[in-house]
Amino acid sequence: MAVSELVSLDKPQQADLDRCVHCGLCLNACPTYRELRVEMDSPRGRIYQMAQVASGAPISDSYIEHIDLCLACRGCETACPSGVEYGRLVEAARAEIESSIQRPWQARFLRNLVFQRLLPSRLNLQLAGGILYLYQASGMKKLVRTLGLLPASLNDIESLSPEIEPPFFYRYYGKVWPAEGKRRYRVALLGGCIANVSFARLNEATVRVLQKNGCEVSVPSGQTCCGALHVHAGRREEARKLARRNIDALLDDGYDAIITNAAGCGSTLKEYGELLDHDSYYAIKALRFSNLLKDVNEFLAAIGLNPNLGELPVNVTYQDSCHLAHGQKIRTAPRQLLKAIPGLTLREMPLSDICCGSAGIYNLLHTELSLALLEKKMAAVNGTRVEVIATANPGCMLQLEAGVRKWGHGQRVTHVVELLDDAYQKKS
């Protein structure tokens, strides 16, 4: 397909814009509107601006700012009675902006470094992870945080940086891990990109839990970054290249399911069919891939969880990942898994499906607003008086860990799968 045809695809489509009836029921579900009370920073207001641009209005600095301030949490989709696919609209708007403007050279350099050189590259991620681990292991990270050596703005950003977890999960790549007991399923696990160096223990726990549930787990070596952050940033053609690589690496090996433990990644992975629907060679493959893709919570709840779990006498609250609850419409499965753990008490927090402010790299780009949302989230968490906050997305975990350090009561932040892993190990 010609570049000009792709550009025409990568912008808000009139049929999608026309589905919005401007009723305003989305407003209270929108974190930026709840915080700022600005109509142009609501889903309805942003769709109005998209429609203006579609009618010939210029892409102004104001328009870019309002679109950039959106978390793309898709809470408005859950609230919308007209079925507006707002996530698709805002991602298309960002793609149109990206193809229409010339960013300052510093921004272009940084974006290219992250999206082209870092996230898709196993080597560069390991190099970056090694450098950050030295900063962490040397005590410099703790010293910087304790003494407040950075300016306030950078200090907030640094507080959101992940812990590095050697040995990296890349050592699992290209290997197959047998099911415990009778094999029920053959599955492939997506390791992600940053998760391989910052959430290696989570990925390992995911392998163990799948094994406990009768799964032979493959970690294909040809896989790469899912492209979710690229899509959210409007860099759709780069995301398409990554999607093709993942399809080639995972699709035709006879897996019963392709598993992810990152809800943000899973939402994009399930939309590969849409991302590549114009591609004559990959369109059908992409649909097959998306149909095989399962969030780990979704998969475990569907197959019937192995009940041989040890007791975890702990109080837990669950924070809905936006892209699991609103993007993938999965709410019951993680709660079902938590309730299956003996001794665990689940206490629901108010507004658990309002975004915590993570939203990919939103917390790094719009740190002040992100932290304002996080402070409210931590107030809801603290009100439950629990010891553990569970969620289903590594990005949410990072954000909530920062929230615990700043406003919390020492709660442990964990993934649902890690609690299952703890319970299985207690029984072993």
Secondary structure by P-SEA (a helix, b strand, c coil): ccaaaaaaaaccccccccccccccccccccccccccccccccaaaaaaaaaaaaacccccaaaaaaaaacccccccccccccccaaaaaaaaaaaaaaacccccaaaaaaaaaacccccccaaaaaaaaaaaaaaaaaaaaaaaaaaccccaaaaaaaaabbbbbcccccccccbbbbcccccccccccccccccccccaaaaaaaaaaaaaacccccccccccccaaaaaaacaaaaaaaaaaaaaaacccccccbbbbccaaaaaaaaacccccccccccaaaaaaaaaacccaaaaaaaacccccccccbbbbbbbbcccccccccccaaaaaaaaacccbbbbbcccccccccccccccccaaaaaaaaaaaaaaaaaaacccbbbbccaaaaaaaaaaaaccccbbbbbcaaaaaaaaaaaac
